[in-house]
Amino acid sequence: MNYFFEGFKQALTLLIPPSGEIIGIIVLSLMVSASATVLAGFFAIPFGVTLAITEFRFKRVVIALLNTALAIPAVLIGLMVYIIINRRGIMGFMGILFSPWAMILAQAILAFPLITALSMAALKGIAKDTKDLALSLGASRFQMAAAVIRQGKFAFLTAIITGFSRVIGETGMTLMVGGNIKGYTRVMTTAISLETMKGNFEIGIALGLVLLTVALLVNILLQWLQGK
C-alpha cells in the first residue's frame, strides 16, 4: 500500500497548485460533458414533455423504445458513432472523428434517453392537473404546454444534472471516438485509464480526486434541487 500513499502525496502536489496539463484536462472534460448535456437536453426535454402531455398512436411503443435505449451499453453507442463519423461513414465528410465534437456527439446520444425519461416521469404527476386547469381557463395548447414546462422547471434541471453526471464519468465510448489525444481530446476519465496503465498513479489519483469532487458537487446540487 506504500505506493498508493506515495502516489496520493504526489497527486496532491500536482493539484496544489494544479499543473497546466491537469487544468487543460479538467477544463476539456467539463466543456465536453456540459456541451453534450445541453445538446441532449435541447431535444430531450421537449420530447419528454410531448410524451407526458399528449396522447398519440404507438405512444406505448415509443416509451418502450425509450426504456430500451436506457439499457444500451455506452461502448455500443461509441461504436455506432464511430461507424457513422469515420471516413467511410455517412457523416465522414465532416471530419470530426477523434475530436472534441465526436465526444460531444457520443455523450449527447448517451444522455438523451436518460434526460427524456426523467423529464417524462417527473411531469406525469403534474402534467394532467396543470393541463386540465390550463385548458379549463381557456388557454391555448401552446399556453398549456408553457404552463406545464413552468411547473416542471426543477424536474428539468434535475434531469440535466443527472445526464451530466452520467456522461462525465464515461470512459470507453469517449476513448473510442475521441482517441485520447494529448492536449486535444484527453479528458479526465481517459487520462486516468492511460496514466494508470503506464504506472503514473499520481496523475491518475489526482484526476480521480477531481472527478470525485465534481461528482460530489453535482450530487449536492441534485439533492438541493430535489428538495426544492
C-alpha positions in Angstrom: 0.0 0.0 0.0 3.0 2.3 0.2 2.9 3.1 -3.5 -0.7 4.2 -3.1 0.0 6.7 -0.3 3.1 7.9 -2.1 1.0 8.3 -5.2 -1.6 10.2 -3.2 1.0 12.6 -1.8 2.4 13.2 -5.3 -1.2 13.7 -6.6 -1.7 16.5 -4.1 1.5 18.2 -5.3 0.0 18.1 -8.8 -3.2 19.7 -7.6 -1.8 22.3 -5.3 -1.2 24.2 -7.4 -2.5 22.4 -10.4 -0.2 21.9 -13.4 -1.1 23.3 -16.8 -1.7 19.8 -18.2 -4.1 18.9 -15.3 -6.0 22.2 -15.8 -6.4 21.6 -19.5 -7.7 18.0 -19.0 -10.2 19.2 -16.4 -11.4 22.1 -18.5 -11.9 20.0 -21.6 -13.7 17.3 -19.6 -16.2 19.9 -18.2 -16.7 21.6 -21.5 -17.3 18.4 -23.5 -19.7 16.9 -21.0 -21.5 20.2 -20.4 -21.9 20.8 -24.1 -23.2 17.3 -24.7 -25.7 17.6 -21.8 -27.0 20.9 -23.1 -27.3 19.5 -26.6 -29.1 16.4 -25.4 -31.4 18.5 -23.2 -32.3 20.8 -26.1 -34.0 17.8 -27.8 -34.8 15.5 -24.8 -36.8 17.9 -22.7 -39.4 18.9 -25.4 -39.6 15.2 -26.3 -40.2 14.3 -22.7 -42.9 17.0 -22.4 -44.6 15.7 -25.5 -44.7 12.2 -24.2 -46.0 13.4 -20.8 -48.9 15.7 -22.0 -50.0 14.2 -25.3 -51.7 11.0 -26.4 -51.0 9.6 -29.8 -50.9 6.3 -31.6 -48.0 4.0 -30.8 -47.1 6.0 -27.7 -46.5 2.8 -25.7 -44.1 1.6 -28.4 -42.2 4.9 -28.3 -41.9 4.7 -24.5 -40.8 1.0 -24.8 -38.1 2.0 -27.2 -37.0 4.8 -24.9 -36.7 2.5 -22.0 -34.7 0.1 -24.2 -32.4 2.9 -25.1 -31.6 3.4 -21.4 -30.1 -0.1 -21.3 -27.9 0.3 -24.3 -24.2 0.0 -23.3 -22.2 3.2 -23.7 -19.5 1.4 -25.7 -22.1 0.3 -28.2 -23.1 3.9 -28.7 -19.5 4.7 -29.2 -19.2 2.0 -31.8 -22.3 3.3 -33.7 -21.0 6.9 -33.6 -17.6 5.7 -34.8 -19.1 3.9 -37.8 -21.2 7.0 -38.7 -18.4 9.6 -38.5 -15.4 7.7 -39.7 -14.2 8.4 -43.3 -16.4 5.8 -44.8 -19.4 6.7 -42.7 -22.4 8.8 -43.7 -21.0 11.7 -41.7 -17.4 11.1 -42.6 -17.2 14.2 -44.7 -17.4 16.3 -41.5 -14.0 15.0 -40.3 -14.9 15.1 -36.6 -13.6 11.7 -35.6 -11.0 11.9 -32.8 -12.1 15.4 -32.0 -14.0 17.0 -29.1 -17.0 17.3 -31.4 -17.1 13.5 -31.7 -17.1 13.1 -27.9 -19.8 15.7 -27.6 -22.0 13.8 -30.1 -21.5 10.4 -28.5 -22.1 11.8 -25.0 -25.2 13.6 -26.1 -26.7 10.4 -27.6 -25.9 8.7 -24.3 -27.6 11.4 -22.3 -30.7 11.8 -24.5 -32.8 8.9 -23.4 -32.0 9.4 -19.7 -33.0 13.1 -19.8 -36.1 12.3 -21.8 -37.2 9.5 -19.4 -36.6 11.6 -16.3 -38.4 14.6 -17.7 -41.4 12.5 -18.7 -41.5 10.7 -15.4 -41.3 13.9 -13.4 -44.1 15.5 -15.4 -46.5 12.6 -15.1 -47.5 13.7 -11.6 -48.2 17.3 -12.5 -48.9 17.4 -16.2 -52.5 16.1 -16.1 -53.7 18.6 -13.4 -51.9 21.5 -14.9 -53.1 20.6 -18.4 -56.8 20.3 -17.3 -56.6 23.6 -15.3 -55.0 25.5 -18.1 -57.5 24.2 -20.7 -60.4 24.9 -18.4 -59.3 28.5 -18.1 -59.3 28.9 -21.9 -55.6 28.5 -22.6 -54.4 27.5 -26.0 -52.4 24.3 -26.4 -49.2 26.4 -26.6 -50.1 28.2 -23.3 -51.0 24.9 -21.7 -47.6 23.4 -22.7 -45.8 26.5 -21.4 -47.7 26.2 -18.0 -46.6 22.5 -17.8 -43.0 23.5 -18.5 -43.0 26.2 -15.8 -44.3 23.7 -13.3 -41.6 21.2 -14.2 -38.6 23.5 -14.3 -36.9 21.9 -11.3 -37.6 18.5 -12.7 -35.9 19.5 -15.9 -32.8 20.8 -14.0 -32.6 17.6 -12.1 -32.8 15.6 -15.4 -30.0 17.8 -16.9 -27.7 17.4 -13.9 -28.3 13.6 -13.8 -27.5 13.5 -17.5 -24.3 15.4 -16.9 -23.2 13.1 -14.1 -23.8 10.1 -16.4 -21.7 11.3 -19.2 -18.7 12.9 -17.4 -17.7 9.6 -16.0 -17.8 7.7 -19.3 -14.5 6.2 -20.5 -14.8 3.5 -23.2 -17.1 5.4 -25.5 -15.2 8.7 -25.1 -11.9 6.9 -25.8 -13.3 5.2 -28.9 -14.4 8.3 -30.7 -12.0 10.8 -29.1 -8.8 8.9 -29.3 -7.3 10.3 -26.1 -5.0 12.8 -27.9 -2.9 14.8 -25.5 -3.8 18.4 -25.4 -6.8 17.9 -27.8 -9.2 15.1 -26.7 -7.7 13.8 -23.5 -10.3 14.1 -20.7 -10.3 13.0 -17.1 -11.6 9.5 -17.5 -9.4 8.6 -20.5 -6.4 10.2 -18.8 -6.9 8.2 -15.6 -7.1 5.0 -17.6 -4.0 5.8 -19.7 -1.8 7.0 -16.8 -2.8 4.1 -14.6 -1.8 1.6 -17.3 1.5 3.5 -17.7 2.1 3.3 -13.9 1.8 7.0 -13.4 -0.5 6.6 -10.4 -0.1 10.1 -9.1 -1.7 11.7 -12.2 -4.5 9.1 -12.1 -5.1 9.7 -8.5 -5.1 13.5 -9.0 -7.6 13.4 -11.7 -9.6 10.8 -9.8 -9.8 13.2 -6.9 -11.1 16.0 -9.2 -13.7 13.6 -10.7 -14.9 12.6 -7.3 -15.1 16.3 -6.3 -17.2 17.1 -9.4 -19.5 14.1 -8.7 -19.9 15.3 -5.1 -20.8 18.8 -6.1 -23.2 17.6 -8.8 -24.9 15.3 -6.2 -25.2 18.1 -3.7 -26.8 20.3 -6.3 -29.1 17.5 -7.3 -30.2 16.9 -3.7 -30.8 20.7 -3.3 -33.0 20.8 -6.4 -34.9 17.7 -5.3 -35.6 19.4 -2.0 -36.9 22.5 -3.9 
